[in-house]
Amino acid sequence: MSDTSRTPEADAKHVIGVDVGTGSARAGLFDLTGRMLASAKRNITLFHEPGSMVEQSSTEIWAAVCAAVREAVSSAGVDPASVMGLGFDATCSLVVLGEGGKPLPVGPSEDPNRDIIVWMDHRAVPQAERINALGHDVLRYVGGRISPEMETPKLLWLKENRPEVFDVAWQFFDLADFLTWRATGDLSRSTCTVTCKWTYLAHEKRWDGDYFHQIGLGMLADEEFARIGQAIVEPGSALGRGLTETAAGELGLKPETPVAAGLIDAHAGGIGTVGIGTDPQANLAYVFGTSSCTMTSTAEPSFVPGVWGPYYSAMVPGLWLNEGGQSAAGAAIDQLLSFHPAAAEARELSKRAGVPLPVLLADMAARKAGRFSDAVTLASGVHVVPEFLGNRAPFADPHARAIIAGLGMEDDIGSLVSLYVAGLCGIGYGLRQIIETQADAGVAIENIVISGGAGQHDFVRQLLADASGKPVIATKAEEPVLLGAAILGAVAGGLFSDVREAMTTLSAVETTFLPSEGAIPDIHDKRYKGFKELQALARKLRIDG
């Protein structure tokens, strides 16, 4: 006889996505339609040192993750036993642990709790340049040049500058892999992390020992890669026996809850968005946050100079991935605005309004222009190349720096709005440059699917559509990055047969922002031409000294 006393809620199934970004750890609880029922956030500390060093604490991050998961489940009012899967994503930061998982100090502070070299840390620029000068064939799969934000230059820096730490390290993890190990005790790495940031050749299912010997990290190869990953699995693969008793207690979930192999945070945004429609290859995933990432999927490998990849099964299993973007995007806008004399006054206004400064300025620009697309005229004469932290793509140039042209003596908020619009246009032109570079190499896309905190305002989305010349699609997901992580958890929990099925089921279009017609495209074409000329001039001036 059936139990008629049971409610639909009693039979509900849920999944959790955890996202560890640059400044916070977030957890979102989703139902199986892709609707987020609750979320929670905990801030995490960034430690800065001279020499472009940026560090974090894995102990603090795990505590933040646990607190966020507990709060999300509590806020949703669901039974923890209804959580059928858990997925993690995180920044591509390097975690260094000693025997037994003991944190090790990665910098001059000697603080063992500072055991993470953050993705944006550029201490390894000299090591990256030496690696690039050697020209190993592996570099073909990172756009021809390795970035100091990737892990082998950072490992080489540790070996050369912190040998006492490097030598005793038990495991070197990408942050997402650290989180899944901490949750399950399973040392497996995700193809996403090790292929995109560690030079693992996923299409051949192997590390290239010759590369490690050539660059000075041959001991890792001699150890059969035991410290950087011997078991490599696709994102969404169920790890170990799920949550350990200890981790389950810390997270407030049921022991043995399935845990998925994870993703880099930007790639989780891709999983949470590009599944709209029938062909993920038509959509470029654009994650616009502190940094920006572009991700394009192809059936066959495509080698694009200055664009990372091609990486096999690094995001959508079975497809190749090309990855671009910029090291500073939302952070570049923040930096740009801070230079203006009216910044303090505007921050006070934004504080009173209870919104971030860029949101306040977007609202002001929209009101002043009347139509989103017409706001480009507010930036007339002002041009910004927002490369404050180098050019990640398509030039792979960590030494590139920002240019601001056309500033006068104006010190009012109206001129701050103009500078903001010019900065957003610069972000859009950088995106357009990546799209065009990929198209020249045979990788064409139809749409941009946007996610990330800096891309949530409709004004921003329209301006990016106009500047790039491509439709910008916003999905129904309130938090696409969290959804992407949750999709992995759903696959690990057996709720979907594979990642592609889960993507298409849980993602849907909400709004499409089409590039404007009329006079606006001509304005952007001229500004884009100026953008490229300023880039070229800056490179020449730097080379000339």
Phi, psi and omega in degrees: 000136182286153179270095183285352180280347182285138178266160175303325180298327182294333180262002184294148176241144184225161174225155181239135171247134178243129179238120174254104179268195183293321186242359183202160170247131182233150175228138177231136178254126187239151167269183187272014167259357183091007180276129178276122182271331180195156175214164178210157186219142172228131178287151177232154189273140170250129177253124181252139175229157175304153180087027178060033179267132178223127186228160176218178181242123177292329178296314178296319182295316179297319178298320179294319177300313182299316180295320181293318179296314179301315182293320180298316179295317180296316181296325179285340180069031181255160176288126178307332180291345179280351179282114187262353180188154184224130178236146181239143162227160181199165173298158181275065180258153186262120179257132183240117183238143174270187182306136179075012179084016180288129179293144180239144182287131184258358183219188186290349179293336184064013179276113183296338178289342175268077188252013181237128167269114187289152184310319186280354178298129182245028179297336187264022177303313179299321180294318179298320180294322178293319178298316181296324180296334180284333172066035180297150183299333178303329183294343174303331184268010172232034178076014178095342181218134177277149182261147174295348177277350177275172194273329182293323173298323179291321176298319179295322176299315179300315181300321184276330187248340178225058184299329180293335175274312181304316186293326184264357181298135178273316180219141167250117183246145156288150190301320179298322179289327173300316183296318180290325174296316181297329181279327190238341188080003182270127182274004180301144175254155177276141174302331180299307186292309188285334178283316184283329190236352186237000179074019173294137181263088187295328181291340176250359179055049181200156164275153175260100182299327180298321178299313182296321176295319183296322186271355178104015178240035184298334180298329178294322176291319180297331177276009182060034173062027182297333183269349180237357173131114176256325176260116182243125184230159182284151175305138182095347178295137178288133185254137175052223175252026182083202183299134172289165177303316182296310182295321179299318178297320180290325182272346183076028181240176183280135173305146180070011169302128183301138178236133183266148165301139194263196183219159163293149188302316180298323181289331173296321174299323176295313178300324182282356184230317191288355179286351178298145182077199185251345186229103179297343180288343180278346189247129171268121176279125180239112179259112185251093179233220175307312169252184173230148176226138171247136180226124183234128182259140178223155179284329180240154181293137177232127182262113184244115181304130177082356178246129184298150181101187008284139179248131181271131176056031181275339176230286175271116181306133178091350177248156175273154184231132166250135187233125176236209179121188180227146182292333176230123179229278172302322178294328178292320177296316178301315180297316180301313183295328184295340181284340191280142180300334182269006185299316182296316179298317181293323177297322178295319177296319180293325178296316179295324181281347179073029179228156175297155182304314179300327178293316177303314182291324176297317178298317179297315180297319180296317179294318183291322183279331183086316177233134185312311186297331182287350182296338178302332180292339178293337182264014182306126179086350180249128184228139182227128166252100194275048185265059183294334183238036178089178177247109180287316179210144008263016184256349180049050186239095181291348181270350178300149180223164187288155174229134173235119183237141173098012179282144174244207182268003183300139181229019182264167181294330177301319178287333173294320176300317179299318179295320178300313180297318178298321178296317177297319176301318178300320175299316180295323180289326174297321176295315179300321181297319177294315180300317180292321179297318178294318180298322178298334179265008177093009180252094183258146178232160180256323186226156169253125177252117193261146171209179180100150187297328182280352183248023186272343183276135180300327178299315179298316182297317180293318180296323177293323176297316180293317183290324183271337183079015180236147174300138176251123184253131171255134180270171180286346182293126177295324181224085185299327180292315176298320178298318179301317177295320180295325177302319177299316179299322179295322179290316178299326180279002177077016181279340175223156184287328180200177184295320181298317179298316180296319179301310184289331180285322190260358180246143179207150179286137171254307183218143174243128179256109183273145175303140182293156176252188179079224185278342187298315180302323180295321177299314181292324178300317180292319179293322179296320176300316177296323177303312182291325178293320177295318176304310183296320179296318180298319178297317180297315181297322180293318180293320181288342179085000000 
